């Protein structure tokens, strides 16, 4: 059930903005369902609102500090350098340096 798998991936990766030690760092997907899974996951991530956690509907709040922002940016740069592809749209981020 790909919808259930996407939901599980979202919960595992994005809980607390991905800032917990138990969040998934890799999602392994069988090649035969990868394109469908990636499209479904991308659509769900694109629908997530980024902003202050005090606002209704916000799914991803700010990172805890600039060190966390820098770490995320390093991970993204490293993944792209190793052949990764970004499959989501860049969200409209609120003002403030701690939103990624």
N, C-alpha and C positions, 0 to 999 in steps of 0.2 A: 504494500500500500504506500505509494509514493507521497501522497498527501500527509499521511501519518509520519513518514520519514522526514519530510520537510519540516513539519511541526516540531518533531524531536530535535532536529538540527538547530532550529531557531531557538528553542528553549535552552538547549545545551550551550550554544555559543553566545547568545545575547543576554542571558540573565545578568542583571546588574551591569548592563552596558558592556558585558564581556570582561568585567573586572574582578572575577573571582578565580581562585586557583583551580577550580573544578570545571571551568568552561572548556569546551572542546577546542583543540587547536588544529585538528585535521578532521575532515569528513571524507571517508572512503566510500566511493560510489561505483557500483558495477558498471562497466563500460556500456552495456546494452541499454541502460536507463539514464545514463549521464545527462544527455541533452535535455530530456524531459525534466529530470530532477533539477538541473541547473536553472532552467527557465522558471520552474515553479518557485524555487528558492529565491531567485533574483526578483521575481514579482513581489514576493512577500517582504523581502528586505526593502525594496523600493517603496513599499507602502508604509514602512515604519517611520514615525515622526521623530525627529531629533530636536531636543530642546530641553528647557528646564524641567526637571522631574515634577515640579509643582503644577505644571500646566496639564489640563486634561488631554488625553490622547497621546501623550509623549511616551515613546517606547524606549528611547535611548537618550540618556542624560549626558552631562559633561563628564569628561574623564576626571579622575581624582586630582591630578596635578599635571604639570607640564612634562615631567619625566614619563608619565604614562602616555601622553600624546607623542612624545619623541620615540618611545619604544614602539608604538603602533606604526608610526611612519617608517621606522627602520624595518619592521617586519614586512610592510607592504613593498618598500623599495627592494628588499632582498628577494621576496617572492617574484616580483616582476623581472628582476635581473636573472632569475632562474627559469623564466619562461611562463610564469603564471599570467592569467588574463583576468582583468576586472570585468565581472559580468553584471554589475549593477550600475544604475545611474548615480552620478554624484548628487547627493541630496543638497537641498538648500539648507545651509547650516546657520544657526543663530549666531549673532555676534558674540565674540568671546573666543579667546585662544584655546580653550579646553574642549572644543567640539571637533570631532574627527569624523 
